[in-house]
Amino acid sequence: MMMEKRTGWTEEYGQALIDFYRQAIQTRSYSDEEGDMARLTEAKMKELGFDKVYIDSTGNVVGRVGNGPKVIHFDSHMDNVQVNDPEEWIVPPFSAEIVDGQIYGRGSVDMKGGLSASVFAAALAKRQGLLEGKTVYVTGSVCEEYCDGVCLEHFYRESGVRPDVCVICEPSDNTITLGHTGKVQAVIKTHGVSAHGSAPEKGVNAVYEMAEIISRVEELNRKLGAVPGGGTIVLSHISCETASLNAVPSQCRIYLDRRLRPGECVEQVKGEMEALIAGRQRASWELGTLRRTSWTGGELVYEPAHEPWKIDEDAP
C-alpha cells in the first residue's frame, strides 16, 4: 500500500506489465523479422497513453512522453538470436512459461524484459506527473544482434533527437554499468587452388591453409586470458567454397569476434590480425562488415570496430 501511495504502482499495473512481457516473448522476432513485435509494442504504447508513437523507416518502434528540454532515451532491441535446438529447452522457447517464479523463453533476458519495463515505466511517469522539464523516448530497435547500434544511428538521424542521457536496457544483474567493452569483428580468408578429389596434389586446399591460423587464434585467446582483465577472441563462424563435394576447396573463411577491455584498442587488434596470417602467403584479413535489410526494407551497414569506453561516476 505504501508503494502505491508513493509511485502509483498497483498490483494490477504490475500484472499488466507481466502479461505484456510474456506476450512479447511469445512473439517471435528474429533479426530482420521484428515486424510483429514492433506492432505489438506500438499498440501497447498507444494503449498506455504515450504522447506520440510511431514506427520509423528502419523498423524501430518509437514512443514519447513529455515535452521538456531535458531528453532521456531508453532503448531495448526487439530482435533475438534464432532457436536451432528447441528440443534441448526445458520449456518451449516461445512459451513464456512461469516455472518457480521465473519466466522462461527466448528473449526473456536479452531483452524483452528491459523493453517491457521501460514501456510501462515511462507511461507510469506520465501518469504520476513526473515529467516536468523532461522528454522521455522509449525505443524498441531492430537487428541489434547483427548490426549493434546502427538502428539507433538511423533513428537519431531521421528523428533529429539528441538525448542528454541514453540508457541501454541490456541486462546487467540489476547493476547500473557505466561503460562497455570494445569490439572488432574480422574476417580471415585463405585462398587455394581447386582440383578434383581424385588428384588433390594438383590443387591447394584452402581449409588446410586455414588450419594453422585457427591454432593461432586459439593460442591468442589463451594469451589474452592470461592477462588480468584481458580481452577475448573467438572463432564464431567458418565456411569454405568448393566446386563440389568431390573437389579441393578453393577458399576458406573464418569470422572472428575480438572483445576489447579497457587499456586495449582497435589499432592493437590490427596488429594481431597481421600476426595471425604472418607467413601464410595465401591468407588475408579484412574488417567483418555486415550488411542487412531490416523488416521494413531499410539498409543496414555495420562496421564492427569500437573502442572500449566508460563514463565518469559523477557524469550527469
C-alpha positions as CSV (number, residue, x, y, z in Angstrom):
1,M,0.0,0.0,0.0
2,M,2.8,2.4,0.8
3,M,4.4,1.8,-2.6
4,E,1.1,2.5,-4.3
5,K,0.8,5.9,-2.5
6,R,4.4,6.9,-3.4
7,T,4.6,5.7,-7.0
8,G,1.1,4.9,-8.3
9,W,2.3,1.3,-8.8
10,T,-0.5,-1.2,-8.3
11,E,-0.8,-5.0,-8.4
12,E,-3.0,-4.6,-11.5
13,Y,-0.4,-2.5,-13.3
14,G,2.4,-4.9,-12.4
15,Q,0.3,-7.8,-13.7
16,A,-0.4,-5.9,-16.9
17,L,3.4,-5.5,-17.3
18,I,4.0,-9.2,-16.8
19,D,1.3,-10.1,-19.3
20,F,2.8,-7.8,-21.9
21,Y,6.3,-9.2,-21.1
22,R,5.1,-12.8,-21.7
23,Q,3.2,-11.8,-24.8
24,A,6.5,-10.2,-26.1
25,I,8.4,-13.4,-25.5
26,Q,5.7,-15.4,-27.3
27,T,6.0,-13.1,-30.3
28,R,9.0,-14.5,-32.3
29,S,11.2,-11.7,-33.5
30,Y,14.4,-13.0,-35.1
31,S,16.7,-10.3,-36.6
32,D,15.1,-8.6,-39.6
33,E,11.7,-10.3,-38.7
34,E,10.7,-7.9,-35.9
35,G,7.5,-6.6,-37.5
36,D,5.0,-8.4,-35.3
37,M,6.9,-7.3,-32.2
38,A,7.1,-3.7,-33.4
39,R,3.4,-3.6,-33.9
40,L,2.7,-5.3,-30.6
41,T,4.9,-2.7,-28.8
42,E,3.4,0.2,-30.8
43,A,-0.2,-0.9,-29.8
44,K,0.8,-1.2,-26.1
45,M,2.4,2.3,-26.1
46,K,-0.8,3.8,-27.5
47,E,-2.9,1.9,-25.0
48,L,-0.8,3.2,-22.1
49,G,-1.2,6.8,-23.3
50,F,2.1,7.8,-24.8
51,D,2.0,11.2,-26.3
52,K,3.5,10.1,-29.6
53,V,4.0,6.6,-31.1
54,Y,5.3,5.5,-34.5
55,I,7.5,3.0,-36.4
56,D,10.3,4.7,-38.3
57,S,11.6,3.8,-41.7
58,T,14.2,1.4,-40.3
59,G,11.5,-0.5,-38.4
60,N,12.3,0.8,-34.9
61,V,9.2,1.4,-32.7
62,V,9.4,4.9,-31.1
63,G,7.3,6.2,-28.2
64,R,7.5,9.6,-26.5
65,V,6.1,11.0,-23.2
66,G,6.6,14.6,-22.0
67,N,7.9,17.6,-23.9
68,G,10.6,19.2,-21.8
69,P,14.1,20.4,-22.7
70,K,15.9,17.5,-20.9
71,V,15.8,14.5,-23.3
72,I,16.1,11.0,-21.8
73,H,16.2,7.9,-24.1
74,F,15.7,4.3,-23.1
75,D,16.5,1.7,-25.8
76,S,16.0,-2.0,-25.9
77,H,16.4,-4.2,-29.0
78,M,13.4,-6.3,-30.2
79,D,15.3,-8.9,-32.1
80,N,16.6,-12.3,-30.7
81,V,19.0,-14.9,-31.9
82,Q,17.5,-17.9,-33.6
83,V,16.5,-21.1,-31.8
84,N,18.2,-24.0,-33.5
85,D,17.8,-26.6,-30.7
86,P,14.2,-26.4,-29.4
87,E,14.3,-30.0,-28.3
88,E,17.1,-29.1,-25.8
89,W,14.9,-26.5,-24.0
90,I,13.3,-27.3,-20.6
91,V,10.2,-25.4,-21.8
92,P,9.3,-24.5,-25.3
93,P,11.4,-21.4,-26.3
94,F,8.4,-19.2,-27.2
95,S,6.0,-20.3,-24.4
96,A,6.9,-17.7,-21.7
97,E,6.1,-20.3,-19.1
98,I,6.4,-19.4,-15.4
99,V,8.4,-22.0,-13.5
100,D,9.2,-21.5,-9.9
101,G,8.7,-17.7,-10.2
102,Q,10.9,-17.4,-13.3
103,I,9.7,-16.6,-16.8
104,Y,11.4,-18.7,-19.5
105,G,11.7,-18.2,-23.2
106,R,13.8,-16.8,-26.0
107,G,14.4,-13.1,-25.3
108,S,13.2,-13.3,-21.7
109,V,16.5,-11.8,-20.5
110,D,18.0,-10.4,-23.8
111,M,16.0,-8.3,-23.8
112,K,12.2,-8.2,-23.8
113,G,12.2,-7.7,-20.0
114,G,14.1,-4.4,-20.4
115,L,11.8,-3.3,-23.2
116,S,8.6,-4.2,-21.3
117,A,9.8,-2.5,-18.2
118,S,10.8,0.8,-19.9
119,V,7.5,1.0,-21.8
120,F,5.5,0.6,-18.6
121,A,7.8,2.9,-16.5
122,A,7.5,5.8,-19.0
123,A,3.8,5.5,-19.0
124,L,3.7,5.5,-15.2
125,A,6.0,8.5,-15.1
126,K,3.5,10.4,-17.2
127,R,0.5,9.2,-15.1
128,Q,2.3,10.4,-11.9
129,G,3.3,13.8,-13.3
130,L,7.0,13.1,-13.1
131,L,7.9,14.5,-16.5
132,E,8.1,18.3,-15.8
133,G,11.0,19.6,-17.8
134,K,11.6,16.3,-19.4
135,T,11.0,14.4,-22.6
136,V,11.4,10.6,-22.5
137,Y,11.8,8.4,-25.6
138,V,11.4,4.7,-25.4
139,T,12.5,2.7,-28.5
140,G,12.4,-0.9,-29.5
141,S,15.2,-1.2,-32.0
142,V,15.9,-3.7,-34.7
143,C,18.8,-6.0,-35.8
144,E,21.0,-5.4,-32.8
145,E,22.2,-9.0,-32.8
146,Y,24.0,-8.3,-36.1
147,C,24.3,-4.5,-36.5
148,D,24.8,-3.3,-33.0
149,G,23.9,0.4,-32.8
150,V,23.3,1.0,-36.5
151,C,19.5,1.1,-35.9
152,L,19.9,3.9,-33.4
153,E,22.1,5.9,-35.8
154,H,19.2,5.7,-38.2
155,F,16.7,6.8,-35.5
156,Y,18.7,9.8,-34.4
157,R,19.4,10.9,-37.9
158,E,15.8,10.5,-39.1
159,S,14.1,11.9,-35.9
160,G,16.6,14.7,-35.1
161,V,16.5,13.5,-31.4
162,R,19.7,14.3,-29.5
163,P,19.3,12.9,-26.0
164,D,21.1,14.3,-22.9
165,V,21.0,10.8,-21.4
166,C,20.7,7.4,-23.1
167,V,20.1,4.2,-21.1
168,I,20.6,0.9,-22.9
169,C,18.4,-1.6,-21.1
170,E,20.6,-4.7,-21.6
171,P,20.6,-7.0,-18.6
172,S,23.4,-6.4,-16.1
173,D,22.4,-8.2,-12.9
174,N,20.4,-5.1,-11.8
175,T,23.6,-3.1,-11.7
176,I,23.9,0.3,-13.5
177,T,27.0,-0.1,-15.6
178,L,28.9,2.9,-16.9
179,G,30.8,1.6,-19.9
180,H,31.2,-1.2,-22.4
181,T,33.9,-3.4,-23.8
182,G,35.2,-2.6,-27.3
183,K,34.8,-4.9,-30.2
184,V,36.4,-5.8,-33.5
185,Q,34.9,-8.4,-35.8
186,A,37.2,-9.5,-38.6
187,V,37.3,-12.0,-41.5
188,I,40.3,-14.1,-42.5
189,K,40.3,-15.8,-45.8
190,T,42.7,-18.3,-47.3
191,H,42.9,-18.9,-51.0
192,G,43.6,-22.3,-52.5
193,V,43.5,-23.9,-55.9
194,S,40.7,-26.2,-56.9
195,A,41.3,-29.7,-58.1
196,H,39.4,-32.9,-58.4
197,G,39.2,-35.1,-55.3
198,S,40.9,-37.9,-57.1
199,A,44.0,-35.8,-57.6
200,P,44.3,-33.5,-54.6
201,E,48.0,-33.0,-55.2
202,K,47.2,-30.9,-58.2
203,G,45.4,-28.3,-56.0
204,V,45.9,-26.3,-52.8
205,N,43.4,-27.0,-50.1
206,A,42.3,-23.7,-48.6
207,V,41.0,-25.4,-45.5
208,Y,44.4,-26.9,-44.8
209,E,45.9,-23.4,-45.3
210,M,43.5,-22.1,-42.6
211,A,44.3,-24.9,-40.1
212,E,47.4,-23.3,-38.6
213,I,45.7,-19.9,-38.4
214,I,42.9,-21.4,-36.4
215,S,45.5,-22.8,-34.0
216,R,47.0,-19.3,-33.7
217,V,43.5,-17.9,-32.9
218,E,43.2,-20.3,-30.0
219,E,46.6,-19.5,-28.7
220,L,46.0,-15.8,-28.9
221,N,42.8,-16.2,-26.8
222,R,44.9,-18.1,-24.2
223,K,47.4,-15.2,-24.1
224,L,44.7,-12.6,-23.8
225,G,43.1,-14.5,-20.9
226,A,46.4,-14.9,-19.1
227,V,46.4,-11.1,-18.5
228,P,44.2,-9.8,-15.7
229,G,41.3,-8.0,-17.2
230,G,42.4,-9.1,-20.7
231,G,40.2,-9.4,-23.7
232,T,39.0,-12.4,-25.7
233,I,38.9,-13.7,-29.3
234,V,36.6,-16.4,-30.6
235,L,36.2,-18.0,-34.0
236,S,32.5,-17.7,-34.4
237,H,31.9,-19.0,-38.0
238,I,33.8,-21.0,-40.6
239,S,32.9,-21.8,-44.2
240,C,34.6,-22.8,-47.4
241,E,34.0,-22.6,-51.1
242,T,34.3,-25.7,-53.3
243,A,33.3,-26.7,-56.8
244,S,31.6,-29.9,-55.5
245,L,31.9,-32.4,-52.7
246,N,34.5,-34.1,-54.9
247,A,36.8,-31.1,-55.2
248,V,39.6,-29.4,-53.2
249,P,38.2,-26.3,-51.6
250,S,39.4,-23.1,-53.3
251,Q,38.6,-20.7,-50.4
252,C,38.1,-20.9,-46.6
253,R,36.7,-18.1,-44.5
254,I,36.6,-17.6,-40.7
255,Y,34.8,-14.9,-38.7
256,L,36.5,-13.7,-35.6
257,D,34.9,-11.8,-32.6
258,R,37.6,-9.9,-30.6
259,R,36.4,-8.2,-27.4
260,L,38.5,-5.3,-26.1
261,R,38.9,-4.5,-22.4
262,P,39.9,-1.1,-21.0
263,G,43.5,-0.5,-22.0
264,E,43.2,-2.3,-25.3
265,C,42.5,-0.6,-28.6
266,V,41.3,-1.2,-32.2
267,E,44.8,-0.4,-33.6
268,Q,46.2,-3.2,-31.4
269,V,43.8,-5.7,-33.0
270,K,45.0,-4.8,-36.5
271,G,48.5,-5.9,-35.4
272,E,47.0,-9.2,-34.0
273,M,45.3,-9.9,-37.3
274,E,48.6,-9.4,-39.2
275,A,50.3,-11.8,-36.8
276,L,47.6,-14.4,-37.3
277,I,48.3,-14.6,-41.1
278,A,52.0,-14.0,-40.9
279,G,53.9,-16.3,-43.2
280,R,50.7,-17.6,-44.9
281,Q,51.1,-16.2,-48.4
282,R,47.6,-17.3,-49.3
283,A,45.9,-15.6,-46.4
284,S,44.4,-12.1,-46.0
285,W,42.1,-10.3,-43.5
286,E,39.6,-7.5,-43.5
287,L,37.1,-5.9,-41.2
288,G,33.9,-8.1,-40.9
289,T,31.5,-5.5,-42.3
290,L,27.9,-6.7,-42.1
291,R,25.1,-5.8,-44.5
292,R,21.4,-6.5,-43.5
293,T,18.0,-5.5,-44.7
294,S,15.5,-4.6,-41.9
295,W,11.9,-5.8,-41.9
296,T,10.8,-2.5,-43.4
297,G,13.4,-2.8,-46.2
298,G,15.9,-0.4,-44.6
299,E,19.5,-1.0,-45.5
300,L,21.8,-1.5,-42.5
301,V,25.6,-1.4,-42.8
302,Y,27.7,-2.3,-39.7
303,E,31.4,-1.6,-39.4
304,P,32.4,-3.6,-36.3
305,A,35.3,-1.7,-34.8
306,H,34.6,0.0,-31.4
307,E,37.0,1.2,-28.7
308,P,36.1,0.3,-25.1
309,W,34.7,3.2,-23.1
310,K,33.5,4.3,-19.7
311,I,31.9,7.5,-18.4
312,D,32.8,9.0,-15.0
313,E,30.8,8.1,-12.0
314,D,29.9,11.8,-11.4
315,A,28.9,12.3,-15.0
316,P,25.3,13.8,-15.4
